[in-house]
Amino acid sequence: MSAIILFLAVLAVIAGWWLSHQRLTAKPWLEEGAVGDFPGGDAMTWPAAKVGLGVFLAVASALFVLFISAYSMRMSVVDWRPLPIPRLLWVNTGVLVLSSVALQWAYVAARRQDTESVMIGLLAGGASAVIFLAGQLLAWQRLGAAGYFVASNPANSFFYLLTAVHGLHLTGGLVALGRTSAKMWRGAKIAEMRLSVELCAIYWHFLLLVWLVLLGLLTGWTDDFVDICRRLLS
């Protein structure tokens, strides 16, 4: 349960930060001059793609919360035997962080109209994501070789389920990232692609957050973190 609370709290903080950058608190009736004379005045409504991504992230968040809730309840049963977490997962985590940073860099470059840097960021982010997925499959292989199969224990089943669902979401993101990269490669105007790059970066940040929570859940450090916070506040 503590992992769920932590996950929702982090999501709320990130959502608040993101909304604060969307000019939702702007007062255009107090601005002087024409609509297009002040920053963001010609884009007070969100693009449909950004709204769609927001809805999708809300649904995906609900899905992961359900999985985390089921995990937390199931682990209290006596037949639960935690499996050893491969050290490779920490390496994979670092690779996913690099992927998220690369896409953020691509978005910043898109705002600067720097086409070359955008392409470098997109390619680096995509390559890092592929390496992450390959690392996850390698972790599965090592666990299987050590005798930790899907049906051996409920803890094993949840481990494979959580990592698989996260990997599928990342694979879907790679499809969108590949389409964006292909359009940039064919010479699309960077002004037309800036929104696509931004959406890819947002989605990658979301998947990074989800993975950090899942990793904390699987390793048990989320409960330790919540306990520390409780002690500090008490």
N, C-alpha and C positions, 0 to 999 in steps of 0.2 A: 504493500500500500504506500509506503514511503517513496518508492520509486515512481509511482504514479503521480504523487503530489509534486515531486521534484520535476518530473517531465512537464506537467501542466504549468508549473510556475515558470520554468524556463521558456516555454512556448508563449506564455503571457507577456513576459518581458520582451522577447524578440518581436512579438506582434505589436506591442506598444511602440517599440523603437521604429519599426517599419512604418506604422501608420503616421508617426510623427514626421516622417520624411515625405509624406504624400500630400502635403498642404491641405489636410482635412480641416485644420483649424484656421485656414485663411479666411479673411473677410474682404472679398472683392469689392463690396460696396463702399469700403473705406479707402480703396486704392484710387489714386488720381491718374487720369489719362485713359487711353484706350485699353481694351481688354488685353491686347497683345503687348502692352508696354511694360508689364511687370512680370517677373519670372513665374512661370507656371500658370499665368492667367489664361492661356489658351488651352490648358489641359486640366481643367478642374474636375473632369470626370475621368474615372479610370478606364483604360482600354479594356475591351472585352476579354482579351487574352489574360490580362492581369487578374481580372475578376474570376475568370475560369480557373486560373492557377490557385487563387486563394481558396476557392470552394474545394478544389481537389486536395489541397494540403489539409483543409479542415477534415475532410473525409478520411484521408490517410492517417491523420493524427488520432482520430477516433478509433481506427482499426488497430493502431499500435497500442493505444491505451487499453483496449480490450485484451490484446495479447499479453500485455504486461500485467494486467489485473489477473488473468487466468494463471499466469506464471507465478505470481505472488501467492495466490491461494493454493495452487497445487504443490508448491514446495514445502508446505507445512504438513503434508501427509507422510506417514512413516516410511513408505517405500521410495521416497525421494533420495537418490544418491547423486550428488553433484559430480559432474565430470571435470577432469582437469582442463583448464583453459590453455590452449596452445599459445606459446609466446609469440608465435607468428601473428596473432591478432593485434598485438601492439604495433608491430611493424606495419600491418595493413592499416591501422588507424592513422599512423603518421602519413602514409601514402594518401589516404582520403583527405586529410587536412591539407596536404599540398594541392590536391585536386581542387578543393574548395577555394583555396587562396589563388590558384591560377585563374579560376573563372571570375573571381572578384577583380583581379587585375585586368582581365579582358573587359569587364564592364567599365572599369575606370578608364581604360584606354579608349573604349567606344565613346565615352563622354568627351574625350579629348580629340576625337576624330583621328585617332592613330590606328590605321588599318593594320599595319604590320604587327603591332603589339597585340591587337585583338586576335589575330590569327594565331600568334604564338601562345597566347593565353588559352584559347579554345583547344588547340592541339595538345598543350601540356595538361590541361584539365581532363580531356578525354583519355589521353594515354595513361594518366595516373589512375583514373577510374577503372580502366581495363586491368591495370596491374593489381588494383585492390580486389577486383572480382577473381582474378587468377589466384591471388593469395588466399582468398576465402575458400576456393575450391581445394587448394593445397592443404589448408587446415582441415577440411573435411576428410581428405584422403589420409592424412596422418592420424586423425582420430579413428577412422575406420580400420587402419592397419593396427592400431593399438587395441582394437576390440570394442570400441565405443560406437555401436551401431544405432540406427534410428529407433528400433523397437526394443533395444536392450533395457531401457529405463526411461521413465517420464522426463527426467532431466535431459537426457540425450535428445528425446523427441522435440522438446521445446527449443533446445539449442539449434538444431537443424532447421526447425520451423522459423524461428525469429531471424536467423541469418539468411535463410532463403527468401523470406518476404522482403527483407531489406535489399537483398541482391536483385530481386526482380524489379523493385522500384528504381534502383540505380540503372538497371539495364534499359528500362523505359526511358529514363533520362538521357542515356547515351544515344538513343534513337533521335530524340529531339535535338540533342547537341550535334549529332552528325548532320542533320538537315541544316542546322544553322551554319555549321562550318562549311558545308558544301555550297551554300548560297554565297557566303563570303568569298570562297575560293573562285566562284564564277564571276566575281566582280560586282556583287550587289552593293548599293550605296550604304555606307556605314550608318547614315541617319535612319535608313529604313530597317536596319538590323539591330539597332541599339536596344529596342524593347525585347527582342528575342534573346540577346545576350544577357540582359538583366534578368529575364525569367529563368534562364538556365542557371545563373548564379544564385538566385533565390532558392531554387529547387535543390541545388547542391548544398547550400548552407543548411537547409532543412534536413536533408539526408545525413549530413554530418552530425547535426544535433541528435537525430534519432539514433544513429549508431553509437554515439557517446553514452546515451542513456542505456541502450541495450548492453553495451560493454560493461557499464557500471552495474547493471542488473545481473549479468552473468558472472561477474567477478565478485559481486557482493559489496563493492565499495560505496554504492548509493546509500545503503542502510547505514554504513559508518559515517558518511557525510551528513545525513539527516540527524543522526545521534549527536554529532559534534555541534551542529547548528542549534539543536535543542538545549544542549548544555550551555552554549554561549548565551542563549536568550533567557535561560532560567536563572 
